[in-house]
């Protein structure tokens, strides 16, 4: 599909390094003997665990119910017995442990009865479709893992959504899981796009795919023609990192600039990853929850790079072993790509919903960071920034702890793509400074909220104490009034009795002969 394209500022053309992992079809990974399933595979609050050790579960069974906003349901990726519900190490930059459900697989992969398919999407109300997507635990599979149902519900009902954008750009080097998915399951992607359009009541959908993926483009175009869905088009976009960024792809396809601090819905657009669309198709058409995903296992440090379809909770080392194991010179393991991924020092941790790539590097391709030198103010970082920020100024303010000044330079708009550090001749780890500043700002905001909450609680307590004091004082006044009334009543009764006695004595003294005993003869 031909459409006018816009070019975002900055960006880089990087070596792809994708040929090795896309040469063969994706391979289904065997179900391991033990799966470790984190119950917080989303940005929000951890889900509420519904199973206990010793329970028997089936594949697709709900094992953790979402809580609060940004929550997502978690399902058993295989049948078996719950071995433990405890904290285990998970793939995260912090390296910390998190609550997990550990399942010993029985090797039978016995499925729970799936939800009834919603085959007639055209007549199904959007609320029912969103409920099915939520129940199946669908999240954004591009890496952010934001709950899809909540993202769909965020669409403003007043203005509506003019366009759905599916992100098939996959611009970061080495990562190719979406490429294989689009080539192998194009029908699921297109049908998922149609379902999402129905939910959003969006008249158009554009699927952006980089021009270095001709097989994926051809497969999607054939699927669009076969399905006959109106308003769905596949658009070839230039290969330029980070065109797969949400704001960058929206601008490239529509020319619309998403305001600072706003979401794409502010300009009438909702974006989803192509893998998310395929997961929506599985949930709506087949009632299948999200329990597996395409994962790229690649890099010069792995023997046989390829894509695999693996159950969530599978240990990383099992997928590395499936791809021939580590090469002799393997030295570094990264989850994600070389620009935005993070290092992992333990390959026994499981893959999760956001695990799109396992990159095994060597000392030659991923050398240790060089010693940072003073900034020479060359401006290369600003020229390459795809958000048109001033990384040099952000760096100075972040380094000096001037967080308010960093915010004035729109630190929140940084997408952490890593380009600034990549082009820096002084080898300054700029993104690390920005992440530090963001974490400090988040911590400060958390402290502010806690202080505000404490102040509110203190004021409420003082008001409650004052209210209690006034109520006690009022009660004392009422009690005093009652006692005074009772005292007056008692005194009055005593006076009345005394007066009666006095009248009786006077009456007796006034009676003739009352002074002595009468003489009767």
C-alpha angles and dihedrals in degrees: 000000000000118000136154113274131203126208118228118217122270121353131139139242103233131186107270102214090189104116095088097053095043098048094091133036117268114275123224109239117224117250106258124231091248129029125193111205118190113214094213104062091143138060096260135071118316114267122255110258114234099186136066133205111287096030119131115230135187129218110278094017116144107250101166128031120215118253128200127340122335090020125143133197119248123213135193109264092205141011120261142086128316105244098182146347104211146113115291134170112272133189103275134129090244093058089219127142124254136189112282141174111228115206126191105211119228091207092236099095092212109185127220114236103280123228115269112272117255094220099164100062093164092066099034113101116242092242091061091049092050090048091053091048090050094046091053093054096240115176134169106288096196089088106275094083092205109168107264095213092056091047090053092048090052090070107116108247093204098059098020129206118291098189143017115213121200114204111222096146097105090183103172116100120260096012112113107149093111090048092057091043093054091048096046102034107026092141091057091050093050094045090048088052090053091050092050090049089053091051093049095037085229115163095206140041126189121192110204115207126171117247092242090072103068094153092054092047092051092047093051093046090052090049091050091051092048094048094046094212112165120227095024117119138169113224124195111220128191117267102249127135123267097019086122091067110111097239092040094052093045090052093044093053101035109016088234117140114216107222120245110279093009133112127237089258087072088071095039097265135116119190129201135175118254090238089054089053090052090049089051089053090052092048098047101036099035107018090237117152122219104273102136141032145182112269127188113222106190150126136104090283096065122076100223115019114206145129121269135191105226137178115246111258094038111139114251092232090060091058092046089052090049088057094053098276131261122329116239093254096047109135110158138040120203130182106216127006132322093261103046105011127105132227121256122202097187121057093190091077115104132248114251137193091281096049104113099152142020107200119192112196137188131219090256097054097033106031120182114276113277123237110277115242129201116285111263094197092237093150094225091129092054092048092053099041109114091204094052093241128148103243092178092061092043089052094053094048094043091049092049092047091243094145097165090055090048089054090052087059090054099254089168090064092062108112092197092235092152097229094123093056091042093059097036109117089201092057092233110169092230097169090054089056090049092048089050091051092047091050091049091049090048090049091048090049090049090051090048091051091047091048090048090049091048091048091049091048091048092050091046090049092050090048090048092049091047090048090049090048092051091046091050091047090049091048090050090050091050092047091047091050090050091048091047089049090049090047091051090047091050093048090046091051091048090050091049091049091047091048090050091051090049091051090049092051092047091049091050093049091049094053114101114249090015089123095072147004116291116247112231118183 
